[in-house]
Amino acid sequence: MAAFYRSQAMWYFYILQSKKKTEFFYKGSTDDLRRRLEQHNKGNVDSTRPYLPFRIVYYEAYVSEQAAHLRESSVKTSGSVSVPLMKRIKESLK
């Protein structure tokens, strides 16, 4: 059974923090965290280019793309979801 879990692709909801402007956070989803962070830090993402460089400060793993996108959407659109999560993340960064 362990082989099943190793071979299954994972999807991630992630939050980046700008090292330049530490009050700026970016939320997204991907199937490859390292590659996506590299894309952000190389300036390949228009919406984050002014805030380079970034670091990953939070992520959650999901077994489906749909679940990761749903989590991203809920965090971006719902204050009742986003506010407590961002509060917890900011507290952990102190």
Helices and strands as residue ranges (DSSP letters): H 2-7, E 11-18, E 25-30, H 33-41, G 49-51, E 54-62, H 65-77, H 79-92
